[in-house]
Amino acid sequence: MSKVNYPKYKILIDPGSKKVQGLKVGDVVRREYYDGSYLVYSLMVVLETGTELVGGANSAWFIGALVTGNEPMAGQMLDFVRVTNLFDEDRGGALYLTASDADSPYMDVTDWLAKEQSLCWPVMGGGDLRVVGRNSVHFFC
């Protein structure tokens, strides 16, 4: 398997915004909005989280690897929503609310870890783990 070097970005939360950092390593986050001229979209994986002193107050931050989409830049809206987690299935799930998609307005609840060829996920088909065969563990990617 080859190693891919994704561009990494540090996203800080303004300490005066009253927002809380709830992200953990492995979270998959996205942002999407239309700024009147073009669609801005980013999909990132959280690599690290922490806090630092900014202007005399603690500011939460995360470092994300940009998997696809637009790179985050100063002056853009940097509000991200957690979609799932690569390692912890208890951190999966998001709400999708739209007023512009076909058949809108509607809200879609996504509350499970994506398993259908979007993430590598071990599936046990029965049998003995020590014996490779028809009823062994398979990784679907």
Contacts in CASP RR format, 6 or more apart in sequence:
PFRMAT RR
TARGET T0000
AUTHOR 0000-0000-0000
METHOD contacts of the structure
MODEL  1
MSKVNYPKYKILIDPGSKKVQGLKVGDVVRREYYDGSYLVYSLMVVLETG
TELVGGANSAWFIGALVTGNEPMAGQMLDFVRVTNLFDEDRGGALYLTAS
DADSPYMDVTDWLAKEQSLCWPVMGGGDLRVVGRNSVHFFC
6 45 0 8 1.000
6 65 0 8 1.000
6 66 0 8 1.000
6 67 0 8 1.000
7 65 0 8 1.000
7 66 0 8 1.000
7 71 0 8 1.000
8 47 0 8 1.000
8 63 0 8 1.000
8 64 0 8 1.000
8 65 0 8 1.000
8 66 0 8 1.000
9 44 0 8 1.000
9 63 0 8 1.000
9 64 0 8 1.000
9 66 0 8 1.000
9 71 0 8 1.000
9 72 0 8 1.000
10 61 0 8 1.000
10 62 0 8 1.000
10 63 0 8 1.000
10 64 0 8 1.000
11 61 0 8 1.000
11 62 0 8 1.000
11 63 0 8 1.000
11 64 0 8 1.000
11 72 0 8 1.000
11 78 0 8 1.000
11 80 0 8 1.000
12 52 0 8 1.000
12 54 0 8 1.000
12 59 0 8 1.000
12 60 0 8 1.000
12 61 0 8 1.000
13 19 0 8 1.000
13 21 0 8 1.000
13 59 0 8 1.000
13 60 0 8 1.000
13 61 0 8 1.000
14 59 0 8 1.000
15 54 0 8 1.000
15 55 0 8 1.000
15 56 0 8 1.000
15 57 0 8 1.000
15 58 0 8 1.000
15 59 0 8 1.000
16 57 0 8 1.000
19 60 0 8 1.000
20 60 0 8 1.000
21 49 0 8 1.000
21 50 0 8 1.000
21 51 0 8 1.000
21 60 0 8 1.000
21 61 0 8 1.000
21 62 0 8 1.000
22 49 0 8 1.000
22 60 0 8 1.000
22 82 0 8 1.000
23 29 0 8 1.000
23 46 0 8 1.000
23 49 0 8 1.000
23 62 0 8 1.000
23 80 0 8 1.000
23 82 0 8 1.000
24 46 0 8 1.000
24 49 0 8 1.000
24 85 0 8 1.000
24 88 0 8 1.000
24 91 0 8 1.000
25 46 0 8 1.000
25 47 0 8 1.000
25 48 0 8 1.000
25 49 0 8 1.000
26 45 0 8 1.000
26 46 0 8 1.000
26 47 0 8 1.000
26 85 0 8 1.000
26 86 0 8 1.000
26 87 0 8 1.000
26 88 0 8 1.000
27 45 0 8 1.000
27 46 0 8 1.000
27 82 0 8 1.000
27 84 0 8 1.000
27 85 0 8 1.000
27 86 0 8 1.000
27 91 0 8 1.000
28 43 0 8 1.000
28 44 0 8 1.000
28 45 0 8 1.000
28 46 0 8 1.000
28 67 0 8 1.000
28 82 0 8 1.000
28 83 0 8 1.000
28 84 0 8 1.000
28 85 0 8 1.000
28 86 0 8 1.000
29 43 0 8 1.000
29 44 0 8 1.000
29 45 0 8 1.000
29 46 0 8 1.000
29 64 0 8 1.000
29 80 0 8 1.000
29 81 0 8 1.000
29 82 0 8 1.000
29 83 0 8 1.000
30 41 0 8 1.000
30 42 0 8 1.000
30 43 0 8 1.000
30 44 0 8 1.000
30 80 0 8 1.000
30 81 0 8 1.000
30 83 0 8 1.000
31 40 0 8 1.000
31 41 0 8 1.000
31 42 0 8 1.000
31 72 0 8 1.000
31 77 0 8 1.000
31 78 0 8 1.000
31 79 0 8 1.000
31 80 0 8 1.000
31 81 0 8 1.000
32 39 0 8 1.000
32 40 0 8 1.000
32 41 0 8 1.000
32 42 0 8 1.000
33 39 0 8 1.000
33 40 0 8 1.000
33 77 0 8 1.000
34 40 0 8 1.000
35 76 0 8 1.000
35 77 0 8 1.000
40 70 0 8 1.000
40 76 0 8 1.000
40 77 0 8 1.000
41 69 0 8 1.000
41 70 0 8 1.000
42 66 0 8 1.000
42 68 0 8 1.000
42 69 0 8 1.000
42 70 0 8 1.000
42 71 0 8 1.000
42 72 0 8 1.000
42 80 0 8 1.000
43 66 0 8 1.000
43 67 0 8 1.000
43 68 0 8 1.000
43 69 0 8 1.000
44 64 0 8 1.000
44 65 0 8 1.000
44 66 0 8 1.000
44 67 0 8 1.000
44 80 0 8 1.000
45 64 0 8 1.000
45 65 0 8 1.000
45 67 0 8 1.000
45 86 0 8 1.000
46 62 0 8 1.000
46 63 0 8 1.000
46 64 0 8 1.000
47 62 0 8 1.000
47 63 0 8 1.000
47 64 0 8 1.000
47 65 0 8 1.000
48 62 0 8 1.000
48 63 0 8 1.000
48 64 0 8 1.000
49 60 0 8 1.000
49 61 0 8 1.000
49 62 0 8 1.000
49 63 0 8 1.000
50 60 0 8 1.000
50 61 0 8 1.000
50 62 0 8 1.000
51 58 0 8 1.000
51 59 0 8 1.000
51 60 0 8 1.000
51 61 0 8 1.000
52 58 0 8 1.000
52 59 0 8 1.000
52 61 0 8 1.000
53 59 0 8 1.000
66 72 0 8 1.000
72 78 0 8 1.000
81 94 0 8 1.000
82 91 0 8 1.000
82 92 0 8 1.000
82 93 0 8 1.000
82 94 0 8 1.000
83 92 0 8 1.000
83 93 0 8 1.000
83 94 0 8 1.000
83 110 0 8 1.000
84 91 0 8 1.000
84 92 0 8 1.000
84 93 0 8 1.000
84 94 0 8 1.000
84 113 0 8 1.000
84 114 0 8 1.000
84 119 0 8 1.000
85 91 0 8 1.000
85 92 0 8 1.000
85 113 0 8 1.000
86 119 0 8 1.000
89 112 0 8 1.000
89 113 0 8 1.000
92 110 0 8 1.000
92 111 0 8 1.000
92 112 0 8 1.000
92 113 0 8 1.000
93 109 0 8 1.000
93 110 0 8 1.000
93 111 0 8 1.000
93 112 0 8 1.000
94 110 0 8 1.000
94 111 0 8 1.000
95 107 0 8 1.000
95 108 0 8 1.000
95 109 0 8 1.000
95 110 0 8 1.000
96 107 0 8 1.000
96 108 0 8 1.000
96 109 0 8 1.000
96 110 0 8 1.000
97 105 0 8 1.000
97 106 0 8 1.000
97 107 0 8 1.000
97 108 0 8 1.000
98 104 0 8 1.000
98 105 0 8 1.000
98 106 0 8 1.000
98 107 0 8 1.000
98 108 0 8 1.000
99 105 0 8 1.000
113 119 0 8 1.000
113 121 0 8 1.000
115 121 0 8 1.000
115 123 0 8 1.000
115 140 0 8 1.000
117 140 0 8 1.000
117 141 0 8 1.000
119 141 0 8 1.000
120 139 0 8 1.000
120 140 0 8 1.000
120 141 0 8 1.000
121 139 0 8 1.000
121 140 0 8 1.000
122 137 0 8 1.000
122 138 0 8 1.000
122 139 0 8 1.000
123 137 0 8 1.000
123 138 0 8 1.000
123 139 0 8 1.000
123 140 0 8 1.000
124 137 0 8 1.000
125 135 0 8 1.000
125 136 0 8 1.000
125 137 0 8 1.000
125 138 0 8 1.000
126 135 0 8 1.000
126 136 0 8 1.000
127 135 0 8 1.000
127 136 0 8 1.000
128 135 0 8 1.000
128 136 0 8 1.000
129 136 0 8 1.000
129 137 0 8 1.000
END
